[in-house]
Every structure is written in C-alpha cells, then in structure tokens.
C-alpha cells in the first residue's frame, strides 16, 4: 500500500488574529476622529451668552436692528424693558422704566418716522411705545383693554404703522402708533370668559393685512384688519391652549406656526384664507 499523503492545514496564529483585530479597531477609531473633525469644521460657531440685569422673570423677547446693531428687546415681570447688543451680550443704555404697573408680557418692534420703536404689552391692561434710540416714551399709554394684555404684534395697515393687541377681555384691538388712537371697534373673539389670550401675529395675504390670534380654547382665527371680520372658520387641531404664534413664508406661500400646551407645534396654510 502506498503511503498516505498527509495534508497540512495552516491555521493563523492567535497572535496574528489579535494584531489584525487591533489594526481594524485603530483604523475605525481614526476614521471616527476624521469624521468628527470634518463635522466640527463645518458646524456653525455656537454663540453663547447669558444676559443678566432683570430682577424678575423675563416674559417676552423680540429682535430688531437699532443703529446698525442687531439687538434683543426683553420685557419682564420687573416692569422694565431692556435692550441688548446681540454681538457683545451687553445691555444698551439703562433699562426703560416703563411706568407699567404690572408685568411686561409682550414685546413687538416697528419702524415709526424712521425710528425703531418697541411696543410693550402689560398685565396692567395697557400698551406703551418706546423709542429704542433714545429710550424715551412715544406718546402716551394705549388704553382701552379691560383685562390683561397678553400679546402684541406690529404691521402696516393702509400706510400706517399699527399694533395689534390680544387681551383676556376677549378682544383684539388695532392701534395707530403715530396717533396712539384705537382704530375702529375691537375685534370680538369668542374666547370663553375664563379663557386667556394666547398669542397674536400679523401677515400679508395678497392685498389683505391680517392678524392671527390664538387662545385657551385651542383654536386659531384669522382676521381681516381692514374690515375687522374673521376670515373663514377657526383653525382647529390643537387639543389645549395656544400659547404662541409666528408667521413666515414657505415656498412662496404665507404660513402660521402655532405652539400649544398640548406639546405640539402646528403649521397652517394661510393662503387658503385669501382664496389663493
């Protein structure tokens, strides 16, 4: 009988396997470091600042440009309004001692006679207008609401700069910022007596200047500021109070974004309200 041919099987040593595994881990770690570095290099620089000065809760904030500087305007339960340089984080000038008798809970900004102004809304039932260049009051308090004024927005109506305020007295009111006078009758919401005004925003729908309001009943309503009439039926979907509203344009169409106590935001197509 012939000799059997012996087959020799070569098995990699454990040492070689370990070295290969370590090499792969090292390569993966290196690739991870490179990837993180690339992401960090393309990430916008984060700006962090703590703006201190208010002596009670800050209840409202708006942004605008004053004398070539981007600024934030804050309103507080300490009854004051303050202006902050967003680049340096420093307060600009002294606080505006508003004369409000209660918390400032709403802030809007506008341009009036080539001056940037802030409109403050307060739970003392009034609004006021402030020149952000000088810190001085423009005119006198805007009076008419009979309950807390919760929110304010600004827009242009028939060539005049106006403010629109939302109050727990179940009304929206439109104010001519040049004269300080209320324009027309209040826009009567059907918020229940117990409901609070949650927010107000303004926008342009074609030739229409509109206000969008929301409240504790969870709906939004769109108002024609020329006729003071509601446009269409309420916008429903939220299951709890609407707390804030903003407007913008998306793909050339006007939209509203609402925030609610139901833990959601909702986006609404406003163009349908103008028949577009």
Secondary structure, 3 states (H helix, E strand, C coil): CCCCCCCCCCCCCHHHHHHHHHHHHHHHHHHHHHHHHHHHHHCCCCCCCCCCCCCCCEEEEEEEEECCEEEEEEEECCCEEEEEECCCCCECCCCEECCCCCCEEEEEEEEECCEEEEEEEECCCCEEEEECCCCCECCCCECCCCCCEEEEEEEEECCEEEEEEEECCCEEEEEECCCCCECCCCEECCCCCCCCEEEEEEEEECCEEEEEEEECCCCEEEEECCCCEECCCCECCCCCCEEEEEEEEECCEEEEEEEECCCCEEEEECHHHHCC
